Amino acid sequence: MDSVLSVATNLSFVSLIFGLVFCLMRMVKGPTLADRVVALDLIAFLTIGFIGVYSISSDEPAFLDIAITLALVAFLGTIAFARWIMKSQLDKVVDSEDEL
C-alpha cells in the first residue's frame, strides 16, 4: 500500500509542477491584468496543493494548518481584487456620465 501512496504523491507533485509552469507562463504573458491576477491566485492554490500533498507524503498533519491559512489569505486577496475592479469600473461609468 505504501508503494501506491508513493506513486500517487509523486504523480501529484509532477502534475502540480506542470500546472505551476503553465500558470507562470500565463502570469508573464497574460494580456490583461485580470488574467495575471487569476494566474497568481491559481499559483497560490497550487501551492496549497503542494503543501497538502507534502503533508500526506511526509505523514505530518501540522502542515495542513499552513495550507488552510494560505487558502484564507488567497481568498481574501481575490475578494479584494474583485472589489477593486468593481470600484474602478463604477468610477469609469460615473466619469462617462459626467461628460454627457
ChimeraX commands (.cxc) that place a marker at each C-alpha (Angstrom):
marker #1 position 0.00,0.00,0.00 radius 0.5
marker #1 position 2.89,2.33,0.67 radius 0.5
marker #1 position 4.11,1.98,-2.90 radius 0.5
marker #1 position 0.69,3.01,-4.24 radius 0.5
marker #1 position 0.68,6.08,-1.99 radius 0.5
marker #1 position 4.22,6.91,-3.05 radius 0.5
marker #1 position 3.34,6.69,-6.73 radius 0.5
marker #1 position 0.20,8.78,-6.20 radius 0.5
marker #1 position 2.07,11.53,-4.35 radius 0.5
marker #1 position 4.84,11.59,-6.96 radius 0.5
marker #1 position 2.28,11.89,-9.76 radius 0.5
marker #1 position 0.54,14.64,-7.80 radius 0.5
marker #1 position 3.78,16.55,-7.41 radius 0.5
marker #1 position 4.51,16.25,-11.13 radius 0.5
marker #1 position 1.04,17.41,-12.14 radius 0.5
marker #1 position 1.20,20.33,-9.71 radius 0.5
marker #1 position 4.56,21.36,-11.18 radius 0.5
marker #1 position 3.10,21.30,-14.70 radius 0.5
marker #1 position 0.20,23.42,-13.51 radius 0.5
marker #1 position 2.59,25.84,-11.86 radius 0.5
marker #1 position 4.64,26.20,-15.05 radius 0.5
marker #1 position 1.54,26.94,-17.12 radius 0.5
marker #1 position 0.31,29.46,-14.55 radius 0.5
marker #1 position 3.67,31.22,-14.53 radius 0.5
marker #1 position 3.51,31.44,-18.31 radius 0.5
marker #1 position 0.02,32.96,-18.11 radius 0.5
marker #1 position 1.11,35.39,-15.42 radius 0.5
marker #1 position 4.02,36.64,-17.51 radius 0.5
marker #1 position 2.18,36.59,-20.85 radius 0.5
marker #1 position -1.38,37.44,-19.75 radius 0.5
marker #1 position -2.91,40.12,-21.96 radius 0.5
marker #1 position -4.90,41.75,-19.16 radius 0.5
marker #1 position -4.41,42.48,-15.51 radius 0.5
marker #1 position -7.29,40.19,-14.63 radius 0.5
marker #1 position -5.56,37.25,-16.37 radius 0.5
marker #1 position -2.43,37.89,-14.35 radius 0.5
marker #1 position -4.30,38.11,-11.08 radius 0.5
marker #1 position -6.23,34.91,-11.77 radius 0.5
marker #1 position -2.93,33.18,-12.58 radius 0.5
marker #1 position -1.43,34.47,-9.33 radius 0.5
marker #1 position -4.48,33.23,-7.44 radius 0.5
marker #1 position -4.16,29.81,-9.07 radius 0.5
marker #1 position -0.47,29.73,-8.13 radius 0.5
marker #1 position -1.49,30.30,-4.52 radius 0.5
marker #1 position -3.93,27.40,-4.68 radius 0.5
marker #1 position -1.36,25.17,-6.39 radius 0.5
marker #1 position 0.97,26.00,-3.51 radius 0.5
marker #1 position -1.78,24.88,-1.15 radius 0.5
marker #1 position -1.91,21.65,-3.14 radius 0.5
marker #1 position 1.86,21.23,-2.77 radius 0.5
marker #1 position 1.56,21.70,0.98 radius 0.5
marker #1 position -1.29,19.20,1.17 radius 0.5
marker #1 position 0.50,16.55,-0.86 radius 0.5
marker #1 position 3.70,17.09,1.11 radius 0.5
marker #1 position 1.72,16.73,4.33 radius 0.5
marker #1 position 0.41,13.39,3.12 radius 0.5
marker #1 position 3.78,12.15,1.85 radius 0.5
marker #1 position 5.65,13.15,5.00 radius 0.5
marker #1 position 2.83,12.00,7.32 radius 0.5
marker #1 position 2.94,15.35,9.11 radius 0.5
marker #1 position -0.56,16.81,9.59 radius 0.5
marker #1 position 0.76,20.09,11.04 radius 0.5
marker #1 position 1.34,21.40,7.51 radius 0.5
marker #1 position -2.39,21.36,6.86 radius 0.5
marker #1 position -2.79,24.35,9.20 radius 0.5
marker #1 position -0.42,26.29,6.98 radius 0.5
marker #1 position -2.38,25.27,3.90 radius 0.5
marker #1 position -5.67,26.42,5.46 radius 0.5
marker #1 position -4.14,29.77,6.43 radius 0.5
marker #1 position -2.75,30.29,2.94 radius 0.5
marker #1 position -6.14,29.42,1.44 radius 0.5
marker #1 position -7.85,32.05,3.58 radius 0.5
marker #1 position -5.29,34.71,2.65 radius 0.5
marker #1 position -5.55,33.86,-1.06 radius 0.5
marker #1 position -9.34,34.01,-0.88 radius 0.5
marker #1 position -9.26,37.42,0.80 radius 0.5
marker #1 position -6.83,38.67,-1.84 radius 0.5
marker #1 position -9.17,37.53,-4.60 radius 0.5
marker #1 position -12.13,39.26,-2.95 radius 0.5
marker #1 position -10.12,42.47,-2.51 radius 0.5
marker #1 position -9.10,42.45,-6.17 radius 0.5
marker #1 position -12.68,41.84,-7.32 radius 0.5
marker #1 position -13.89,44.77,-5.21 radius 0.5
marker #1 position -11.13,46.96,-6.65 radius 0.5
marker #1 position -12.14,46.07,-10.22 radius 0.5
marker #1 position -15.79,46.73,-9.43 radius 0.5
marker #1 position -14.96,50.12,-7.92 radius 0.5
marker #1 position -12.76,51.14,-10.83 radius 0.5
marker #1 position -15.47,50.18,-13.34 radius 0.5
marker #1 position -18.07,52.14,-11.39 radius 0.5
marker #1 position -15.75,55.15,-11.38 radius 0.5
marker #1 position -15.43,54.89,-15.18 radius 0.5
marker #1 position -19.21,54.80,-15.56 radius 0.5
marker #1 position -19.63,57.84,-13.33 radius 0.5
marker #1 position -16.91,59.73,-15.22 radius 0.5
marker #1 position -18.52,58.92,-18.60 radius 0.5
marker #1 position -21.92,60.13,-17.33 radius 0.5
marker #1 position -20.36,63.39,-16.15 radius 0.5
marker #1 position -19.03,64.03,-19.68 radius 0.5
marker #1 position -22.53,63.79,-21.14 radius 0.5
marker link #1:1,2 radius 0.2
marker link #1:2,3 radius 0.2
marker link #1:3,4 radius 0.2
marker link #1:4,5 radius 0.2
marker link #1:5,6 radius 0.2
marker link #1:6,7 radius 0.2
marker link #1:7,8 radius 0.2
marker link #1:8,9 radius 0.2
marker link #1:9,10 radius 0.2
marker link #1:10,11 radius 0.2
marker link #1:11,12 radius 0.2
marker link #1:12,13 radius 0.2
marker link #1:13,14 radius 0.2
marker link #1:14,15 radius 0.2
marker link #1:15,16 radius 0.2
marker link #1:16,17 radius 0.2
marker link #1:17,18 radius 0.2
marker link #1:18,19 radius 0.2
marker link #1:19,20 radius 0.2
marker link #1:20,21 radius 0.2
marker link #1:21,22 radius 0.2
marker link #1:22,23 radius 0.2
marker link #1:23,24 radius 0.2
marker link #1:24,25 radius 0.2
marker link #1:25,26 radius 0.2
marker link #1:26,27 radius 0.2
marker link #1:27,28 radius 0.2
marker link #1:28,29 radius 0.2
marker link #1:29,30 radius 0.2
marker link #1:30,31 radius 0.2
marker link #1:31,32 radius 0.2
marker link #1:32,33 radius 0.2
marker link #1:33,34 radius 0.2
marker link #1:34,35 radius 0.2
marker link #1:35,36 radius 0.2
marker link #1:36,37 radius 0.2
marker link #1:37,38 radius 0.2
marker link #1:38,39 radius 0.2
marker link #1:39,40 radius 0.2
marker link #1:40,41 radius 0.2
marker link #1:41,42 radius 0.2
marker link #1:42,43 radius 0.2
marker link #1:43,44 radius 0.2
marker link #1:44,45 radius 0.2
marker link #1:45,46 radius 0.2
marker link #1:46,47 radius 0.2
marker link #1:47,48 radius 0.2
marker link #1:48,49 radius 0.2
marker link #1:49,50 radius 0.2
marker link #1:50,51 radius 0.2
marker link #1:51,52 radius 0.2
marker link #1:52,53 radius 0.2
marker link #1:53,54 radius 0.2
marker link #1:54,55 radius 0.2
marker link #1:55,56 radius 0.2
marker link #1:56,57 radius 0.2
marker link #1:57,58 radius 0.2
marker link #1:58,59 radius 0.2
marker link #1:59,60 radius 0.2
marker link #1:60,61 radius 0.2
marker link #1:61,62 radius 0.2
marker link #1:62,63 radius 0.2
marker link #1:63,64 radius 0.2
marker link #1:64,65 radius 0.2
marker link #1:65,66 radius 0.2
marker link #1:66,67 radius 0.2
marker link #1:67,68 radius 0.2
marker link #1:68,69 radius 0.2
marker link #1:69,70 radius 0.2
marker link #1:70,71 radius 0.2
marker link #1:71,72 radius 0.2
marker link #1:72,73 radius 0.2
marker link #1:73,74 radius 0.2
marker link #1:74,75 radius 0.2
marker link #1:75,76 radius 0.2
marker link #1:76,77 radius 0.2
marker link #1:77,78 radius 0.2
marker link #1:78,79 radius 0.2
marker link #1:79,80 radius 0.2
marker link #1:80,81 radius 0.2
marker link #1:81,82 radius 0.2
marker link #1:82,83 radius 0.2
marker link #1:83,84 radius 0.2
marker link #1:84,85 radius 0.2
marker link #1:85,86 radius 0.2
marker link #1:86,87 radius 0.2
marker link #1:87,88 radius 0.2
marker link #1:88,89 radius 0.2
marker link #1:89,90 radius 0.2
marker link #1:90,91 radius 0.2
marker link #1:91,92 radius 0.2
marker link #1:92,93 radius 0.2
marker link #1:93,94 radius 0.2
marker link #1:94,95 radius 0.2
marker link #1:95,96 radius 0.2
marker link #1:96,97 radius 0.2
marker link #1:97,98 radius 0.2
marker link #1:98,99 radius 0.2
marker link #1:99,100 radius 0.2
view
